[in-house]
Amino acid sequence: MFPTKGYKAYKQHWEDQAAFMDKQPWEQDKILKLIISTDFDSNLKELQFSNHSLKKENGEYTLRVKVPYNYHELDDFESKSLELLGIQENWLTNISLENSHCSNR
């Protein structure tokens, strides 16, 4: 059984959904960017995000994760993502979808 929250749960959920639909799991051109207050540092450590995904920038944490291929078709994609990642809305100072600049495809 996979974890109920954190990046592994997020990744597993969307990959399972894509496999069921016989699709590639990830949108190649977008990422979900979350800006998280440092007040929740200990909470973030429990979720075990990689150093590649989570960085401390300008006194806040920036978490960048891939988005599923059909994110634009999903009702309340951002809320579902927060639930899977184990992040509460009150931890956030900003949430946005941005263009991906990652060369790892």
N, C-alpha and C positions, 0 to 999 in steps of 0.2 A: 504494500500500500504506500502511496506517495504522501508527502507532507500535506497538511491542510492549509498552510499559508507559507508565504515566502516565494522567492523566485522559482524554486523547483515546482511548487504547486501551480504557479502561474504558467510556467512553460508546459508542464504536463497537461493541464486543462486545455490549453489552446491547441496543442499538438494532437490530443485525443479528438477534439472537435473537428480538426482538419482531416484526420485520418478517416473519421466517420463519413465525411463529405467527399473523400478521395481528392483532396486538394493539398497544395503546398501550404504549410502552416503560417508562414510569415510574410507580411507585406514588406517588400524590399526597400521602399522609399520613405517610410515613416517610422518614427519612434515615439514612444510616450515618455515625456520628460516631467519628472516630479521634483519640485523643490521642497525640501523638508527642513523644518526648524531644528537646530542643534539641541533644543530642549528635549528632543526625543532620541538622543544618542543611544541610550541603553536599550530602548525598544528596537532600534534598527539592528543592533548587534545580534539580538536574538533571531532575527530573520535571515542572517548569514548571506547577505548579498556579496557578490564578488567585487574586488577592487576595480574591475573593468566597468561594472555597472554603476557603482556608487562611489562618488568622489566628494570630498569636502572642498567647496569653492565659495569664496566671498562670505565666509562665516555661516554657510548653510550647506546642507547635503543636497547633491544633485544625483538623482537616480534616473538612468536611461535604460529602457527596456524595449524590446521588439514589440510590435503590435501584430495581431492576427490578420490574415489576408482580408477578412471580411469585417474589420473593425467598424467601417462606415455603415454597415447594415445592422449592427447590433444595437439593441435598445440599451441605453445607459452603459456603454462600454467602459467608461472611466470608473464608474462605481463598482462594476464587476471586477475590474482590474485591481482596484484598491482592496477589495475583499480578498481576492486571491493572493495578493502580495502581502496582506496582513498589515496594511497601512490605514490608519484612521484619518478621516478628512481633516480633523483639527490639527494634525501634524503638518499639514501642507501650507506653504505660503504661495505656491503656484502649481498648476498642472496644465500641460499643453501637449499638443501633437506637433512634432517638428519634422522637417526633412532629415532623412538619414544621410550621414556623411561617412558611414562605415564602409570600408572596402571588403570586409568579410561577408560574403554572401553565401 
